[in-house]
Amino acid sequence: MSPSQILLLIIAYFGVLILISYFTGKEDSNDAFFKANTSAPWYLVAFGMIGASLSGVTFISVPGAVETKQFGYLQVVFGYFFGYLVIAYILLPLYYRLGLTSIYTYLKDRFGVVSYKTGAIAFLISRTIGAAFRLFLVAKVLQLLVFDQFSIPFFLTVIITIALIWLYTFRGGIKTIIFTDTLQTLFMLISVVVTITFLASALDLNSLSEIYVYVKENSLSKTFFLDNIDNPQYFIKSFLAGMFITITMTGLDQDMMQKNLTCKNLKEAQKNMISFSVVLIFVNILFLALGLMLTQYANQHGITAKKDDLFPTIAMLPEIGIITSAFFLLGLIAAAYSSADSALTSLTTSFCIDIIELNKKPKQLQKKVRKTTHIIVSIVLILIIILFDLIFKDVSIIWELFKAAGYTYGPLLGLFAFGILTKYKINDTYVWVIAIIAPIVSYLLNMHSIDLLNGYQIGFEILIINGILTFLGLILLRRK
């Protein structure tokens, strides 16, 4: 596809999103923006959450990492499933019983104002970094495929990207996102299936059974790593990391929970979570199979692209055909914006409710404050993505994202675990100190783990370590 054709495709895609936002954003109220009037159908939420969970990072990085990581990521995905069970049967009942709009209000009721603000700030930092990582990856691909051809600088690409998201979310918020995420998930899955179909033909695979045998017998499909506990991909480490990544990055994350809290009641929210968790396993297997086939195709045709460049490079080759290329771009854009739009909304929600306590402001000012916050959050994301462009070059973004999550979500894991698993009251005044010290100690331990732990190399389980350190720190603050 030519840059002009790609640009027209992007414009048409956003035209559809803006049309959806027009119909869903007619009720420009805070309740619709924050909770969709608690009337969203659970099946729409579940389907849309697939796209929000996968994001552009999964879309690009999971297939690109197969060459070096094989199917080891699937161990993390199995952990995800058990994490979703914890969310469905422990966290969701808690949130619905308390009638929360922001889940961090729980910390205020359980411990006090400082814990509440600490949890909210931890989320704001975590989700801002996560959203910026996801958008950075996709903005780089769009820059390479389109905007470089028109001599548009990267910073302008980022501004345009964020501005388009703001445009279709500024009125309807989460109510709009429930519907746009459904469309975006559909485009993403169609894109993967279309690309696999092309690759199957190119690799002389003529049926689903032949594709299955080809993938299963390939050395890159090795899934379980059980022989070396020092390996960052060791099964137990990966499984537990996946479980706790899910509990924190979904269950303790306002972005993902805000969608669940739009369901009519707890039972529907649980149906959404369980059905979503099962489907997500098969979707990730699909992405890993795609990565294996992309790697084999690249090897056969002398394509040297690696990691996050692999899928975009092959998808835009002339021999791929305009239809496959078009669906790749639709899938990429959908993957990016299905997570970024909800991040923008949830960051606005958390800042309004948790930090500036919007409900305490005069009624006539609340909508104006919310809209101003929405703009400020958009500007902050732009600045962070531009900063990432200066820092991250030849890396696989999904692994960097999980590393960052291990440090930023750890205090949230420790706070909620302490609140749910114990009955202690604590000296709330110094909780913020624990939330700073725990990630610093975790980082130092990670940096020197090989020397300190007799060759043991810490992987994604840094999140668990960080959460445990926070938990232990809170024990020191308990009141007699």
C-alpha positions in Angstrom: 0.0 0.0 0.0 1.2 3.5 -0.8 1.4 6.1 2.0 -1.5 8.0 0.5 -3.7 4.8 0.6 -2.7 4.2 4.2 -3.5 7.7 5.2 -7.0 7.4 3.6 -7.5 4.2 5.5 -6.7 5.8 8.8 -9.0 8.8 8.0 -11.8 6.4 7.1 -11.3 4.3 10.3 -11.4 7.4 12.5 -14.5 8.6 10.7 -16.2 5.4 11.9 -15.0 5.9 15.5 -16.2 9.5 15.5 -19.5 8.5 14.1 -19.9 6.0 17.0 -18.9 8.6 19.5 -21.5 11.0 18.1 -24.3 8.5 18.9 -23.0 7.2 22.2 -21.8 10.6 23.5 -25.1 12.5 23.2 -25.5 12.2 27.0 -22.6 14.4 28.0 -22.8 13.6 31.8 -20.2 12.6 34.3 -22.1 9.4 35.1 -22.1 8.4 31.4 -18.4 9.4 31.1 -17.3 7.5 34.2 -19.6 4.5 34.4 -21.8 4.3 31.3 -24.8 4.7 33.6 -24.0 1.1 34.7 -26.0 -0.3 31.8 -23.4 -1.9 29.5 -24.1 -5.4 28.2 -21.6 -7.8 29.7 -20.9 -9.6 26.4 -19.9 -6.3 24.7 -17.6 -5.5 27.6 -16.0 -8.9 27.5 -15.4 -8.8 23.7 -14.1 -5.3 23.8 -11.7 -6.1 26.7 -9.9 -8.5 24.5 -8.6 -5.7 22.3 -7.9 -3.5 25.4 -5.9 -6.2 27.1 -3.9 -7.1 24.0 -3.1 -3.6 22.7 -0.6 -2.7 20.0 2.2 -4.1 22.2 0.8 -7.6 22.0 -0.2 -7.2 18.3 3.4 -6.4 17.4 5.7 -7.6 20.2 4.3 -11.1 20.9 4.7 -12.4 17.3 8.1 -10.6 17.1 9.4 -12.2 20.3 8.8 -15.8 19.2 12.2 -16.1 17.5 14.0 -15.6 20.7 11.4 -16.5 23.4 9.6 -19.3 21.5 6.2 -19.9 23.0 7.4 -19.2 26.5 5.0 -16.3 26.8 2.1 -18.8 26.9 3.2 -19.8 30.4 2.5 -16.2 31.4 -0.9 -16.4 29.7 -1.9 -19.5 31.7 -1.1 -17.5 34.8 -3.4 -14.8 33.5 -6.3 -17.2 33.6 -6.0 -17.9 37.3 -5.4 -14.2 38.0 -8.8 -13.5 36.3 -10.4 -16.0 38.7 -9.1 -14.0 41.7 -10.5 -10.8 40.1 -13.9 -12.4 39.4 -14.5 -14.0 42.8 -12.5 -11.8 45.2 -12.1 -8.3 43.8 -15.3 -7.7 41.8 -17.6 -8.7 44.7 -15.7 -6.2 46.9 -16.0 -3.4 44.3 -19.7 -4.0 43.7 -20.5 -4.3 47.3 -19.0 -0.9 48.0 -20.5 0.7 44.8 -17.2 2.1 43.7 -16.6 4.4 40.7 -12.9 4.5 41.4 -11.6 1.3 42.9 -9.0 3.2 45.0 -11.8 4.6 47.2 -11.5 1.1 48.9 -8.1 2.1 50.3 -9.6 5.3 51.8 -12.3 3.3 53.6 -9.8 0.6 54.7 -6.8 2.6 55.8 -7.2 6.3 55.3 -6.7 9.3 52.9 -2.9 8.9 52.5 -3.3 5.2 51.4 -6.1 6.2 49.1 -4.0 9.0 47.4 -0.9 6.7 47.3 -2.9 4.0 45.5 -4.4 6.4 43.0 -1.0 8.0 42.3 0.6 4.6 41.8 -2.2 3.8 39.2 -1.7 7.2 37.5 2.0 6.6 37.1 1.5 2.9 36.1 -1.2 3.5 33.5 0.4 6.6 32.1 3.7 4.7 31.5 1.8 1.7 30.1 -0.4 3.7 27.8 2.6 5.7 26.6 4.5 2.4 25.8 1.6 1.1 23.8 1.1 4.3 21.8 4.8 4.8 21.3 5.1 1.4 19.6 2.2 2.1 17.2 3.2 5.7 16.5 6.7 4.4 15.5 5.1 2.0 13.0 2.8 4.6 11.6 5.8 7.0 11.3 7.7 4.4 9.3 4.9 3.5 7.0 3.2 6.8 6.5 4.4 10.0 8.0 8.1 9.7 7.0 6.9 9.7 3.4 5.3 13.1 3.9 8.3 14.4 6.0 6.1 14.8 9.1 8.2 14.7 12.2 7.6 12.1 14.9 6.4 14.5 17.5 3.7 15.7 15.2 2.6 12.1 14.5 2.2 11.6 18.3 0.2 14.8 18.6 -2.2 13.8 15.8 -2.5 10.3 17.3 -3.5 11.6 20.8 -5.7 14.3 19.4 -7.8 11.8 17.4 -8.3 9.7 20.6 -9.4 12.8 22.5 -11.8 13.7 19.7 -13.9 10.6 20.0 -13.7 10.2 23.8 -14.1 13.7 25.2 -17.9 13.5 25.4 -19.0 9.9 25.9 -16.0 8.6 27.8 -16.3 4.9 28.9 -19.8 4.7 27.3 -18.3 5.4 23.9 -15.3 3.1 24.6 -17.5 0.1 25.3 -18.7 0.2 21.6 -15.5 1.4 19.9 -13.5 -1.4 21.7 -15.9 -4.0 20.3 -15.3 -2.8 16.8 -11.5 -2.5 17.4 -11.3 -6.1 18.8 -13.1 -7.4 15.7 -10.7 -5.6 13.3 -7.7 -6.9 15.3 -8.8 -10.6 15.2 -9.7 -10.4 11.5 -6.2 -8.9 10.8 -4.5 -11.8 12.5 -6.6 -14.5 10.7 -6.1 -12.8 7.3 -2.3 -12.7 7.8 -2.2 -16.3 9.0 -4.2 -17.3 5.9 -1.7 -15.7 3.6 1.3 -17.1 5.5 -0.2 -20.6 5.4 -0.5 -20.4 1.6 3.0 -19.1 1.3 4.3 -22.0 3.5 2.3 -24.6 1.5 -0.1 -25.3 4.4 -3.5 -26.1 3.0 -5.7 -26.8 6.0 -6.1 -26.0 9.7 -4.8 -29.5 10.5 -1.6 -28.9 8.5 -1.1 -25.5 10.2 -1.6 -27.2 13.6 1.0 -29.9 12.9 3.4 -27.4 11.4 3.3 -25.2 14.5 3.3 -28.1 17.0 6.4 -29.8 15.4 8.4 -26.6 15.0 11.1 -26.0 17.6 9.9 -22.5 18.1 6.7 -23.8 19.6 8.4 -24.9 22.8 6.1 -23.7 25.6 7.2 -25.0 28.9 10.6 -24.2 30.4 11.2 -26.5 33.4 14.9 -27.4 33.4 16.6 -24.3 34.8 15.2 -22.2 37.6 17.7 -19.4 36.9 16.1 -18.9 33.5 13.8 -15.9 33.5 11.3 -18.0 31.4 11.2 -20.8 34.0 7.6 -22.1 34.2 6.8 -21.4 37.9 8.3 -17.9 37.6 6.4 -17.1 34.4 3.1 -18.6 35.7 3.1 -16.7 39.0 4.2 -13.6 37.2 1.3 -13.9 34.8 -1.1 -14.4 37.6 0.0 -11.4 39.6 0.4 -9.2 36.5 -3.3 -9.9 35.8 -4.4 -9.2 39.4 -2.6 -5.9 39.3 -2.8 -4.7 35.7 -6.4 -5.7 35.5 -7.9 -6.2 38.9 -6.2 -3.3 40.6 -6.2 -1.1 37.5 -8.9 1.6 37.2 -8.7 1.4 33.4 -9.7 -2.3 33.2 -12.0 -2.3 36.2 -13.9 0.8 35.0 -15.3 -1.3 32.1 -16.3 -4.1 34.4 -18.1 -1.7 36.7 -20.3 -0.5 33.8 -22.1 -3.9 33.9 -25.6 -4.0 35.4 -24.6 -6.1 38.4 -21.9 -8.4 39.9 -23.2 -11.6 38.2 -22.9 -10.0 34.7 -19.5 -8.6 35.5 -18.3 -12.1 36.6 -19.7 -13.6 33.4 -17.8 -11.0 31.5 -14.5 -11.7 33.3 -14.6 -15.5 33.0 -15.7 -15.7 29.4 -13.0 -13.0 28.5 -10.3 -15.0 30.3 -11.0 -18.2 28.4 -11.1 -16.5 25.0 -7.9 -14.6 25.8 -5.9 -17.9 26.0 -6.9 -18.9 22.5 -6.3 -15.4 21.1 -2.8 -15.4 22.5 -2.1 -18.8 21.0 -3.2 -17.4 17.7 -0.7 -14.5 18.0 2.1 -16.9 18.9 1.3 -19.1 15.9 1.4 -16.0 13.8 4.8 -15.1 15.2 6.2 -18.6 14.4 4.9 -18.4 10.8 6.2 -14.9 10.4 9.6 -16.0 11.6 9.7 -19.0 9.2 8.5 -16.8 6.3 11.2 -14.3 7.0 13.9 -17.0 7.2 12.8 -18.5 3.8 12.8 -15.1 2.1 15.9 -13.5 3.6 14.0 -10.9 5.6 16.3 -9.6 8.4 13.7 -7.7 10.4 13.6 -8.7 14.0 11.5 -8.3 17.1 8.9 -5.5 16.9 9.8 -4.8 13.2 9.0 -8.3 12.0 5.2 -8.2 11.6 5.0 -4.6 10.1 7.8 -5.4 7.6 6.3 -8.5 6.3 2.7 -7.2 6.3 3.6 -4.3 4.1 5.5 -6.3 1.4 4.1 -5.8 -2.1 3.6 -9.6 -2.5 1.4 -9.7 0.6 -1.3 -7.9 -1.3 -3.3 -4.8 -0.6 -6.1 -6.6 1.3 -3.7 -8.3 3.8 -1.8 -5.1 4.2 -5.0 -3.1 4.8 -6.2 -5.5 7.4 -2.8 -5.4 9.2 -3.1 -1.7 9.4 -6.7 -1.8 10.6 -5.6 -4.4 13.2 -2.6 -2.4 14.3 -4.6 0.9 14.7 -7.4 -0.9 16.4 -5.0 -2.6 18.8 -3.4 0.7 19.7 -6.5 2.7 20.2 -8.6 0.0 22.0 -6.2 0.3 24.9 -5.2 4.0 24.6 -8.7 5.4 24.5 -9.7 3.6 27.7 -6.4 4.6 29.3 -7.1 8.2 28.6 -10.6 7.9 30.1 -9.5 6.0 33.2 -6.7 8.4 33.9 -9.1 11.3 33.6 -11.5 9.4 35.9 -8.9 8.6 38.6 -7.5 12.1 38.6 -10.9 13.7 38.9 -12.3 11.4 41.6 -9.2 10.4 43.5 -6.9 13.3 43.3 -8.9 16.5 43.0 -12.2 14.9 44.4 -14.5 16.2 41.7 -17.6 15.4 43.7 -16.7 18.1 46.3 -16.6 20.8 43.7 -19.7 22.9 42.7 -22.0 21.0 40.4 -21.8 23.7 37.7 -18.0 23.3 37.5 -17.7 19.5 37.5 -18.1 18.9 33.8 -15.7 21.7 32.9 -13.1 20.4 35.3 -13.5 16.9 33.8 -13.0 18.1 30.3 -10.0 20.2 31.3 -8.4 17.2 33.0 -9.0 15.1 29.9 -7.0 17.6 27.8 -4.2 17.8 30.4 -3.9 14.0 30.5 -3.6 14.0 26.7 -0.8 16.5 26.7 1.1 14.5 29.4 0.9 11.3 27.2 2.2 13.2 24.2 5.3 14.4 26.2 6.1 11.0 27.7 5.8 9.3 24.3 8.3 11.8 22.8 10.6 11.1 25.7 10.4 7.3 25.1 11.5 8.0 21.5 14.8 9.3 22.9 15.3 6.3 25.3 14.0 3.1 23.7 15.5 1.9 20.4 16.1 -1.7 19.5 13.9 -3.4 22.2 10.9 -5.6 22.4 8.3 -3.3 24.0 6.2 -6.0 25.7 9.1 -7.0 27.9 9.9 -3.4 28.7 6.2 -2.9 29.6 6.1 -5.8 32.0 9.4 -4.7 33.6 8.0 -1.2 34.2 4.7 -2.8 35.6 6.7 -4.8 38.1 7.9 -1.6 39.8 4.9 0.7 39.4 2.1 -1.8 40.3 3.9 -3.5 43.2 2.8 -1.0 45.8 -0.9 -1.4 44.6 -0.5 -5.2 45.0 0.9 -4.9 48.5 -1.8 -2.4 49.6 -4.8 -4.3 48.4 -3.4 -7.7 49.6 -2.8 -6.2 53.1 -6.3 -4.7 53.1 -8.0 -8.0 52.0 -5.9 -10.6 53.8 -5.5 -8.9 57.2 -7.7 -7.0 59.6 -4.9 -4.7 60.8 -5.3 -0.9 61.0 -2.1 1.0 60.0 -0.5 4.3 60.6 -1.7 5.8 57.3 0.5 8.8 57.4 3.7 7.0 56.3 2.2 4.6 53.6 3.6 6.8 50.8 7.2 6.1 52.2 6.7 2.3 51.9 5.3 2.8 48.4 8.6 4.5 47.4 11.0 2.3 49.3 9.6 -1.0 48.1 10.2 -0.4 44.3 13.7 1.0 45.0 14.7 -2.1 47.0 13.1 -4.3 44.3 15.1 -2.5 41.6 18.4 -2.9 43.5 17.6 -6.6 44.2 16.9 -7.1 40.5 20.1 -5.4 39.4 22.3 -7.6 41.7 20.2 -10.8 41.9 22.8 -13.0 40.1 25.5 -12.1 42.7 23.2 -12.1 45.7 21.1 -15.1 44.9 23.8 -17.5 43.6 23.1 -17.0 39.9 19.3 -16.7 40.1 18.0 -14.2 37.6 14.8 -12.4 38.5 12.2 -12.0 35.7 8.6 -10.8 35.7 8.3 -12.0 39.4 9.8 -8.7 40.4 6.2 -7.6 40.7 5.5 -10.3 43.3 8.7 -9.3 45.2 7.7 -5.7 45.1 4.3 -6.5 46.4 5.7 -8.6 49.2 8.1 -5.8 50.3 5.1 -3.4 50.4 3.1 -5.9 52.4 6.0 -6.3 54.9 6.4 -2.6 55.1 2.7 -2.1 56.0 3.1 -4.7 58.8 5.7 -2.3 60.3 3.0 0.5 60.2 0.3 -1.6 61.9 -1.3 -0.2 65.0 -1.3 -2.2 68.2 
